[in-house]
Amino acid sequence: MDAQQEKFASRLEFICSCIGYSVGLGNLWRFPYVAYKNGGSAFLVPYVVINVLIGRPIYYVELLMGQFCSHGPLGAFRISPMFQGLVAFFATKAQRIAQGNAFGMMWGAFVTTIYYQMIITYAVLYLYHSFKRPLPWTDCFDWWGVPLDGCFARRRLSHVCGNIRKSLVLAGINDTTADDAVVVTYAGRSVLLSQSEYVSRFAGCVDANASSVDVFFNRVVLNASSSFQQVGFVQPDLAICYAICWTIVFIIIFKGIKVAGKVVLVTATAPYVILSVLLIRGLTLPGASIGLKYLFMPRWNTLYNPDVWRAATEQVFYSLSIGTGGLLVYGGYQPFRADISSSVKFICLVDFLTSTFASLVVFSVLGNMAYTLELPITDVIAAGPGLAFVTYPEALSLIPFPNLWAVLFFAMLFFLGIDSQMGNCEFLTNSIQELFPFFAMRRTMAAFMYCSFCFLIGLALTTQAGLYVLTILDNYLGALIVLFTCLGEALIVAWVYGMDRFCFDVTFMSGACPSYFVYVAFKYCAPAVLGSFLTYSLYSLPRSNVGEYLLPLWADLYGWVLAAVGLAPLLIIAVVKLAQCGFSWRRASSPEDDWGPSEARYRQLYREQLCEAGFAQLYYRIVPVTTPRAATMGPRRPLSPSAEVKGYGAVGEPFKGPF
């Protein structure tokens, strides 16, 4: 596929597609908890700084790269052939697979789509159960078909012995002077209480250890095994919903952006309607102020902690979805002369406001839950799947008309997830078409084979050990590889290709040069900050865990191997390409012959202006010119031994071919 022939029908489709791709589940279930954990409203300081200084410039540059060449990462990274990937295995002279950094993006996006689809599957299954009355997670029901030992419905019973032990240990209450002291233990820690205090606090409590929502998620939905080693069998309900989700994705992407661009007008806007309804209801609930107080209470001392800044960096990358390839594809769907600078500012602002908006929705409802159950807010806060499928569903069940709110919430999760999934799948399907000429004109077949292959691989996530696999993939492919690819992207564009040359390209394309702020931020700040936090992350990366269960060491090693699969080509292929160019850095790092605008009317003009600007120079080569075979009815014959062919090449480099 020579270039992306399809284009967005309107600017609105472009903006909605980018918002849908960037705003995802991380804005809803990750940002509120990360903000609370890392300083409350004080967390907004590092988040905004990293967003403006690193996130927005990278977002802008990725869209511009795709727009300039009208390709995804495979075409965009012809910008520097030294970093081309797997040429010897898949390439032909006319079509080479792109740079190693693009391969890293492809690998990260491929693995991400597999486990991200599993999270959407959870939302679809919960959406199905939300139409049942009563909601199936509000009590311990026999029809679940699982052991109910230790199960309790917190709505009917908040006086649980385990909660009392936890509160006492966390509060540090310790009466060492009592003669009749009783030892109270929780999570390996102990405190002492007098006999009278013990009787008073534990009177009438029930020794249950799992709420109905916990049991429903872990035993009914997941049927999770007790360890990673016990893989178990495929869960039929999850497998069916997983197949449904991949079928929906295929229906959306198999016709390309013409269909996806229309679908996203609904899927990108629907979550905001639902969020608004949930926020209005949440703010009117008793106790909502308790949650909002804990969310916005600033702890300024956290700003001196490097972990907080690292968390802000990771959250910006999660939130904007940069470094995953989808933005390069969406940029390629833009008209060549379009100016996207104002659109990028608007999209990044919407993404930030959505995270803040979602935090208000989450913490207002959690505040009501803490108020209703008479529990500290710290006892009801969770992150990730625990927030979306345990804590928040329980909180919604405490509100009048719980089925309505549950349906709205899980429908919103589905829309948020499917938008982001569309971008990654669009990128990977386009990559298959660019990579293999057989699929160039067979979009439906490429999309079907890709979705089918991902479904079969993803069945591992529907087993009883699926949540453990998902955790490993998210820890090592969700953030780590994205930091690597963004660092590589910044170094390649700003330092190998050259920021001056890139600004020239953008000016030629849209008539507007990137601002000096973008120039400095992308060239200097992005590599320095990403390199620093990447080094710190590698040094302080914790072991993977699910709740209180610490995953085995070999599981983390498996995660490192998966990350290495995506990162190794960047170095290996760079060395191979350097050797192919006789270890000439200039030859290996200068752009490919076909790098530039994909449309012929712009390509010739671009190369001429490139020479005028001093980024390339004109060459004249004496070549024999032959007559067409049809004109002579015989072998081709030279017409003139002195015909001239004009071409171009980088300054100091040989002739690269005619215009």
N, C-alpha and C positions, 0 to 999 in steps of 0.2 A: 504494500500500500504506500504509494509515493507521498501522499500527504493526506491530512484529514480534510476530506471534501466537505463534510457536514459542518455547519455553523449554527450557533444559537440563533433562534428566530428573533430574539429581542434582548435588550440589555436586562430586562426583568428576569428572563430565564437564566442568564448568566449569574446575576446576583443571587437569585434563589438557589441555584445549583451550588454555588460556593458556600452560601450560608448553610444549606442542608448538609453539605459535605463536612464543613468545619464544626458546626454545632451538633454534638452527638451525646451519647450516654455519659461521657466524661464530665460534661457541663452539669449534669443533673446529679449523678451519684458520687462523683469524685470531688468536684470543686467545693461543695458545702463542707464536707468533712475535712478536707485538706486545709481550708481556710480556718475552720474552728480549731484544728489541732496545732496550727502554726501561727497563732497570734491573733485570731479573730479578725477584726477590721484592720489591724496592723499588717496583716498578710497582704492587703491590697497594695501596699507600697512596693514590695519587691515584685508582685505580680504585674502591676502597671509598668514598672521600670523595664522588666524583662520583655513584656509584651511590646512596648514601644521601641525599645532599643534593639531587640533581637527578632521577636516574632513577626512584627509587621514588615520589616525589610525583607526577611526571607520569604514571607508570603507573597510580597510584591514581585520579587525577583523570579520566583518559580512560575508565576502566572506570565510574566514577560517572556521568559525563556520558551514556554510552550507556544505563546502567541507569535513569537518571532519566526519560529521554524514550522509552525502548524503541525507539531508532532508531540507525542508524549515523551517520557524520559529516553526511550530508545533513539529517537531522532534528536532530542534536545542535547544529549551528551555527545553528539558528534562534534561538539564544540572543542573537544580535545581528544584526538585519537589515542594518545598515550594511555588514556583511561578507558579505552574500549574493552568490552568483555567478551570472552569466549569466541573470538573471531574464528579461530581454527576449527571450532566444532560445528558452528551453525551457519557461518557466513558464506555469502557468495561475493564476487567482486562488486556487484551492484548493490547488495544489501548486507551490511554488516550489523551484527548485534551491537548494541550500544555499550557505553562505558561501564566499567566495573561498579561505579557508584549507582548507576541505573539498575544494575543487577541486584545490588543491595536493596534498593527501593522495591524492586519486583519481589524479592524474597520476603521482605518485611510485610509488604501488602498482601502477598499470597497467604502467609501464615495468619496474618491479622484477620483476613476475611473469613478464614475457617473458624477461629474461635469467637470472633465478633458475632458471627451468625448464630453461634450457640447461645449467646446472651439474648439475642432477638428471639430465639426459640423459647427461652424461658418466659419472655414477655408474652408471646403468643399463647403458650400453655396457660399462664395465669389469666390472660384475657378470656380464654375459654371458661376457666373455672369461675370467673367473676360474674357470670350470668346465673350461677347457682345460688339458691337461697336456702339456708343461710350461706354466707361465704365459707368455703370448706376449711379455711385456716383459723376460724374463730373459736373452734372447740375441738376436742379430741374425739373423733368419730370412729365407730367400729368399721364403717365401710371402707376406710383407708386400707384395711387389710395388713396393717403393720402392728408390731407390739406397741402398746400404749403405756408401758411401765414408765413412771416418772413424768408422764405428760400432764400438763395442766393448762387451763384456759385462763390467761392472766386477766381477762376482762371480768371474770367471776371470782378470781382468787389472786389477789396481789400479795397476800401474806405468805410468802414462800421462804422456807428456812434458808435456802441457798442465797437468796437476795440479802437476807439479814446478815449472814456470815460475810458476804462480799462487802457490804457497807461497813461493818465493824472493822474488818481488816484494812480496807482502804482508808478509813478514818483514823486508824492507828490507835484506837481505844485500847488501853492496856492497864489493867488494875493489878499491879504487882504486889500490893500490900494486903490483898485479901487472903485470909487463912483457908477459905474453902474455894479457891480459884478454880474455874473451869476453862479448859483450853478450847478455843474456837479456831478452826483451821480453814483456810480458803486458798487454793492455788499455791500450795506449798508454803504459805506464810501463816503465822499463828499469833493470836493475842490472848490475854487472860482477862476473864470476867469473874466478878464475885458471883456466888450462887444465886443470890437474890436478883442481881442484875440479869443474869442468864435466864432465869425463870420469867422475869418480866418481859424481856425482849422476845423470847422464843415461844411465849404462850400462844397456843392455837395455830402455830404455823404448820404448814404441810411440807414434807420433805420431798418435793418434786424437783426435777432437775432440767426439764426442757419444756418451754412454752409450746403451745399448739402450733404457732407459726413456724417455730424452729423445726418441729417434728414434721410438719407438712412439707417444708422445703427440702430438708435433708433426707427424710425417710420415704416420703411419698413421691415428690417430684424427681429428686436425684437418686433415691435409694442408694445413697453413698456408702461405699465400703469403709471399713475402719482404717485402712492404710492404702498407700499408693501401690503396694505389691499385689493387692487383691483387686484385679481389674474387673472381674465379674462379667456380666453379660449386658448386651444392649437393652436399653429401656424402650419398649415399644412406643409409649406416648411421646418421648423426646425424639425418637427417630422419625416418627410421622410428622411432627411439627417442624423438625429440621428439614425434611423433604419439602414441606409446604413453603417454608421460607426461601429455599433455593429456587423453587418453581416461580415464586413471585419475582425474585431478582431476575431470573431468566426472561420472564415476560416483559420486564421493564427495559432490559438492556439489549435484547436481541435485535432490535431495529435501530439501535444507536441513539444519538442525542435527540432525534426527532420525536421519539416517544418519551425518553427519559426527561427531556426538557419540559414537557407538558406535565408529566407526573409530579415533578419536583415542585411545581407551583402549588400543589395541594399538600404534599408531604412536608414541605419546608415551612408552610404557614400554619398548618393545623396544630402543631405543638404549642404555638404561642397563644392560640385561642384557648386551648386546654389549660395551659399554665396560668392564664389570666383568671379563668374560672376557679381553679384550685387556690390561687392566691387570695382571691376575694373571700372564698369560704374559709381559708386558713386564718386570715387576719381577724375574722369575726368569731373565732372559737375562743372559749375561755382558756387562759393559760398560754396563748400564743406569744405574749410578751416575754414569757420565761425563755422560750427558745430563741427569740430574736435578741434578747439581752446577752445570752451566752455567745451568740454568733458575732455580734458587733462590739462586744466589750474588748477594747484593744489591749494587747500585752506587748508594749513597745520594746521590752528587753529581748524579745525573740528576733528582732532585726539584726542582732549581733551574731546570731547562730547561722553558720553556713548551710546547715541542713534545711533551714527555712528558704533560703535563696535557691537551693537545689530543687526543693519541692515546687517553688514558683516556676522555675525553668521547665521542669517536667510537665507541670500543669498547663503552661502556655503551649507546649508542643502537643499535648493531648487535646487541648481545646481547639487549636487552630488547624490541626491535622496537617501540619507542614512536614516535609521530608518523606512523604509516603507515595508521591507520584501522581495523585489525583489532580492536584492543582495544575501540574504541567499539561495534563490532558484537557482540563477545562479551559486553560489559556489557549490551547490549540484550536478550540472551537470558537474563539473570538475572531471577528474581522481583523485583518492585518493592521489597518489604520486606526483602530479603536484606542482611545486613551482610557486606561483603567485605574489611574491613580486615585481619583475620587471614589471609585467603587471599592477599592481595597480599604480605604479609610473607613468607609461605611460598614463594610463586612466585618472588619476587626472590631469596630465599636459595637456592633450588634452582638458579636460573639461574647464580648466582655459583659455587656448588659444582660445577656441571657444567663450567664453564670451567676451573676448577682441576683437576678430575678428568681432563678431556680433555688438559690440559697434561702430566699425569703419563703418560698413555697414549702421547702423541706422543714426548716426550723420552726415555722409557725405551727405546723401540724405536729411535729415532735414535742413542741412545748405543751400543746394540748394533751398529748399522750402522757407526758410526765405529770401534768396537773391532775388528770383523771385517775391515774394509777398511783398517785402520791409517791412518785419515785424521783430521785435526782435526775436532772437532764443528762448527766454523764452516763447514766445506766441505760439510756434508750438510744444513744447516738451510735451509729455504725457507718461503715464505708463500703463501697463496691456492691457486690451482690447482696451482702447482708443488709444494706440500706434499702435496695430496690425490691427485694423479694422476701424480706423478713420484717424489718422494723417499720418501714412505711406502710406496707399492707396492713400490719396490725394497727398502726395509728389510724388509718382510714376506716378500719372496722369499728372504731369507737365513735365515729361521726354518724349522725342520722342519715339514712339512705346510703349505707355503705356500698351497696352494689353499684350505684351510679358513680361514686368517686373512684371505685376500683376499676371500672370499665374505662373511665376517662384517663386514669393514670397509666394503665398498661397499654392503652391505645397510643398515648403520648410516647411511651418507651419504644413502641414499635416504629412509629414515624421517625423519631430521632435516630434510631438504629438503622433503619432501611435507607435513609438519606445518605449517611456516611458509607454504608455498604455499596450503594450504587456507584459512588465515586471510585472506590477501589476496584470494583469489578469492571467498570468501564475502562479504567486504566489497564488492567491486566488483559482484558479481551482485545483492546487495541494493540497491546504489545505482542500478543499472539499473531495478530494479523500482520504486523510489521515484521515480525521475526520469521514467519513461515509464509512464503509466497502462495502456497496452496490455499491458505485461508484468507488471502487478501480480498477476494470478492465473495467470500463465504462467511459473512458475519454471523448468521444464524447458527451454522455448524460450529464456529469457534466459540460462541457463547454457550451453546449446549454442552460441548465437550468440557469447557472450563467448569461450568456449574456442576456437571455430573461428577467430574473428578474431585472437586472440592467436597461434594456431598459424601462421596465414598471415603475420602481421607478423614472427614470430620465425624464419621460414625464413632471414632475412638472417643469423642467427647460425650457421646450418649451412653457410654458404659458407666458402671458404678464408680469407676475411678476418674470419670470425666472432669469433675471439678478440680482435681489435682493437676491434670494435664493442662486445663485452661489456665490455672494459676502460673504454671511454669512458662507457658507461651506468652502470657501477658507480662510477666516480670522481665523476660529476656528479649522478647521481640516487640513488645508494646512501646517501650521507652528507650531502651539501651541502643538498639540498632538505628532508631530514628535520630538520636543524638550523633551517632557516627556518620550517617548519610548526610545530615545537614552540615556537619563540620566539613565533610568532603566536598559538598556542594559549594560552600563558601570559599574554600581554598581553591577549588578548580576555577570558579567563575571570576573571583576577585584577583587571584594571584597567578594562575596559570594562563587563563584566557586574557585576563586584564580587565580591571574595572573601567579604564578609559575606553577600551574597545567596546565593552558592553554598553556603556552610556552612549557611544556613537550609534550602536545598533538600535537602541531604544529611540534615540532622537530621529533616526532615519525612519523608523517604523511609525511612530505616533506623533512626531513633531515636538514632543515635550521631553526634555532631558530629566532623568531622575534628580531629585533634590540633593543638595550637598549633604544633608543629614543622612539620606539613604546611602550615599556614597561612602561616608565615613563609618556609619553603623555596620554596613554589610562587609566592608573591606577590613576593618580593624576590630570593631567590637564583637561581631559575631564569632570570628575564629578564636579570639582570646577568651571570651566567656564560655563558649561551647567546649573548647579544649580544657579549660579549668574545671568545669563541672563534670565533664566526662571522666577526667582523671580522678576527681574526688569520688564520683559515683562508683568507679571500678574499685577504688580503695576501700570504700565503706559499704559496699553492697551487702545487705543482710541475707541470711538464709531464707528460703521461701517457706511460707507457712499458710495453713488454712485454719483459721481460728486458733485454737491452742495446739493443733497438731503440726509439728515441725516435719516438713518433708525430708526424706532421706537425702544424703549428700549426693548420691548418684543422680537424683532427679535434677539437682542444680547443675551438675556436670553436663547432663543432657541438654539443659537450657543453654549452657555456654557453647556446646557443639552446634546447636541450631543457630545461635548468633554468629558463630564463626563461619558457617556455611554462606551467610549473606555478606560477610565482611572480607573474607579471604580473597575473593576475586579482585577487589579493588587494588590490592598490593601485587598479587601474582600476575595479573594481566598487565598492569603498568610496567612491570619488569620485562615481561615477554615483548610488549610493544616497543619498549625502549631498545631491546636487543634487535628487533626487526628493523629498526631505524638506525642501526649502527651505533647505538648508544649516543645519538645526537639528541639532546634535550629539545632543541628548537624544532627539529623535524617531528619528533614524537608528540610534542605538545601543541603544535599549531593545528588549527581546525581542519576538519575533513574537507575534501573537494566540494561536496554537496552541502556543506553547512551554509545556512542563510535562508532567506525567504523561499518558500516552496513554490510560489507563483512566479512564472517566467517573467512577467512584466515588471515585477519588483526585483527579481534576482539579478538581472543584468545591470539595472540602475544601481543597485546596492554595490556590486563589485566595482563598478566604475567610480562611485563615490568613495569606496574603500581605498582605492588607489590614490585618489585626490587627497584624502585625509592622511596618507602616509602609513596606513596600516598594511598595505600591500603595494605591489608595483607591477607595472605592465611589462609583458614580455612579447617579443615577436619571434616566431620560429619559422624557419624555412621548411616547408613540407611539400611533398609531391601531391598534386591534386589529380584525381582520376575521374574519368567520365563514367556515368552509370552504365552498368552492363547492358541495360535495355537499349541504350542509345547506339551502341556499337555492335550489338548482336554477337559479342565475343568477349574476350578477356578485357578487364579494365586497363586503360592506357593512361599514362601521365599526360596531362595537358600542358603543364608548365612547371619546370623544376624550381621556379623562384616564387611560387605563391606564398603569401604571408597569412598566418593564423594568429590572431591576437588572443592572449590569455592573461591570467593573473597568477600571482603567488605571493606568499608572505615575503617581507623584505629580507633579502639574503638567502631566499630559498628558491629552488628550481621551478620551472614552468609547471602550472597545475592544470592546464587544459583550457580550451576555448570558453568564451563567455556563453 
